[in-house]
């Protein structure tokens, strides 16, 4: 029973890590940069959805739509303010700039939302159902389903739609894409918006299982970046697979050894995994120009 419960919990958490890590994959593939405010963006999605639905009493579906729309706007703003000015000059200053905007967002949220964590009630987080004798919350089934559906949708959009093909062209050769009439700057902005929406979805999904607070996304963001690197940040399916593995591993360690050892062992295993697979599970080795 303990193993089964850990598997259910780990699969849900792993799907959430994979969803966050997909955001890192999208921005890195399109622009060669990543948004280190991804964890804060996850928090933003949860806080906005809570505020719209609970504080202002809006329809839950409308609250989700509004929260994700604002997350997309935030992601576009991060790219425009904290990434583009540095990347356009060939500077790596965007590394610190994205960390800084994440810290600013967390502190502004702390000031406006308050310090105390808040419970986000949801019908999906109540009344567990039994599957093969194991009590499972409906939300624990929705989270992995949503993660896999989004990963599949991302794959189909990239391969079957005009916008997706334009993004693929930017990934492969930005200069050639520009000559073909593709607005590369707009594509990069779009990738940041999509990345932040992924983070917002993860925050909204996980909010009923964890308390909503201004610092809820910090550790999740760090873990998601570790997942992206272990999975191979150039492979969408690699980061999803790594997210599932990380979540299951984390749940098993917590169940059998206790939460005291969770972070110690999981991050130690991340180091081991990178030592054995420097390009990640499904990543490709970068080519060097000489």
N, C-alpha and C positions, 0 to 999 in steps of 0.2 A: 504493500500500500504506500509506503514511504517513497519508494522508487517511482511509482506511478504518479504520485502527487508532484514529485520533483520534476518529472518529465513534462507534465502539463504546464507547470509554472515556468520551467526553463524554455519550453518551446514558445510560450507567449513573450517572455522577455527577449529571447533571441530574435524573434520576428521584429520586435521594436528596435533592437540594436541594428538589425539589418536595414530597417527602414531609414534610420538616421544615417547609417553608413552610406546608403544609396545617394544621400545628399552630397556627401564628400565625393563620391564617384562622379556625379553629374558635373559639378563645378571643375573638378580636376581634369576630367576628360575634355571639356570644352575650352577651358582657359589655362590649365596648368596651375591653378591656384585652388585653395580650399578656404572655407569659411569656418574659422575657429570659434565663431559665435553660434555654431550649430546647436550646442546644448542650451544656450540662452534662447534661441529661436523655438526650441521645443517647449521651454517654460512659457514663452510668449503665447504660443497656441493654447496651452492649458489655461493660463490666466485670462486671456481674452474670452475664451469660450465660457469659463466660469462666470466672468463678469457679465457677459451678455445674457446667459441663461439664468443664473441665480440672482445676481445683484439687480439686473434690469428686468428680469422676468420675460425675456423674449422667447419665442419658439425655439426649442432645442436644435432643430435642423437649420433654422435661420442663423442661430448663434454659431454653429459650426462653419457655415458658409462665410459669415462675416469675419470670423476669427482667421480662417485660412486665407481669405482675401487680403486681410491686413498683414498676415505673415508674408505673403507674396510681395506686398509693397515694401515691407521691412527688408526683405532679402534683396530687392532691387536697389534700395537705398544704401545698403551695406556695400554692394558692389560699386555703386557710383561714388560713394564717399571714402570708403576704406580700402578699396582694392584697385580700381582703375587708375587713380592718380599715381600710384606707386608702380603697378605692373606696366603702365605705358612708358615709364622711364627705365624699365629693366631692373627696378629695385625690388628687394624682398621685404620692404617695409610693410606690405600688406599682412605679413605674418603677425606682427605686433598690433597693427591697426585693427584687424578683425578680433583679436583678443580684447583690445581696449573697448571696442563698441559693445562687445558682449558683457563686459564688466559694467559699462555705463548703463546698458539695458537692465541688468539685474538690480542695480542700485536705484534706478528710476522706478522700477517695479516695486522694490522694497518700500520706497517712499509713498507711492500711490496706492499699492495693494495692501500694504501692512506686513508686519513681521510674522504674525501667527499663521502657521499652515492651516489650510481649510479643506474640509472634506467635500468632494464633488460627488453628490449622490447620482446613481444611475441604475435603471432597472436591470441593466446588463451585469451589474456587479452585485446583485442580490439574487436570492432564491437559486442556489446551485442545482444543477441537474446531475443525475447519476448516469455515467457512461461506464459500462462493465463494472459496476459497483464502486466507481470512483466519483466523488463529488467534484463537479467542475462548474465554475462560474461561466455563464454565457459569454462574458467579455473575454475570458481566456481562450475561447474558440474564435471570437471575432478578430482579435489582434493578429494571430498568425494568418488567418484567412485574408485579412486586409493587406498585410504585408506581402503575401505571395501574389495577390491580385494586382497590387500596385507595381510590383517587380515585373510581372508579365505585361501589364499595360505599358510600362516604360519601354520594354523590349519591342512591343508591337508598334508603338508610336515612333520609335527610332527607325524601324525598318519599313513601315508601311505608309507613313504620312509625309507630306511635303516639309512640314516643320521639322520632323524628326530627321529627315534626310539632310536638311540644311544644317542641323546641329552636327550630324555625322561628318559632313563636309568640313565644318569648322574644326572638329576634332582631328581630322586627318591632315589637313593642310589649310591653315587660316588664310594664307596669302592667295592660294588658288581659289578658295571660297570667296574671297573679296573680289577677285577678278571675275567671278561668275555672277556678281551682283548681290551676294549675300551680305547683309549688314552684320558683320562680325561682332561689333560692340553690342548691338541689340541682342544677338544670340547669347553672348556671355551674361548680359543682364538677366535674360530669361532663365538661364541655367541657375543663377543665384536665387531667383524668385521660386523656381521649381524646387530647388534644394531646401529652401526655408519652408515651403508648403509641406514637404515631406516631414520635416522636423515638427511642424505644427500638428500634422496628423498623428504623429507618434505621441506628442504631448497630450492631445485630446483623448487618445485611446487609453493611455496609461493613467490619466488623471483620477479616474474613479478607484483605481487600485492603490494609488499613492496620494498623499496629501498634496494639494496645490500650494506652492510657495515660490518665492522669488529665486531661490537657489536650487530648485528641484532638478534643473537640467545640467548642472555643472559636472557631476560625476558621470551622468549618462552620456554627455558629449565627449568626455575623455575616452570612455569605453567604446563609443561608436567609432571614434577615430582609430583606436587600436584595432577594432574589427575591420575597418576599411583597409588598413595596412596589411593585416594578416590575410585578408581575403584576396588581396591584390587590387589596389585602388583603380586599376585600369579595367577591371572585370566586374560588371554588375552582378552576375550570378555568383562570382567569387565572394563579394562582400555579403551577399544574402546568406550564402552557405556558412561563412565565417561567423555571421551574427547568430545563426541558429546554434552552431557549435559552442560559441561563447556563452550563450544563454543557458544551454543545457549543462555545460561544465560548471557554470556559476551556481546553478540550482542544486546540482549534485554535491558540490563541496559544502554548500550551506546546509543541506539536509543531513549529511553524514559527519561533517567535522565541525559545523557551527559557523556563524557569520564572522567570527573573529578571524578565521583563516581565508575567507572568501577572496578579499582583494589581494592578499599576499600571494596566494597560489595562482589565481587567474592571471595576474600581471606577470608573475614569474614564468608561467607557461606561454604567455605572449612573447616574452623574450626568447624562450626556447624555440617557439614556432618560427620566429623571424630568423633565428640563427640557422635553422634547418632549411627554411624556405624563404630566402631573402626577397624573392619577388612575389611572395604571397601564395595562396592556394592556387588561384587561377590567373594570376597576373603575368604580364609579359615583361621580359627584361628590356630596359630602355636601351636605345642605341646611342652611341656617342659619335659626334661628328669630329673628324680630325682633318 
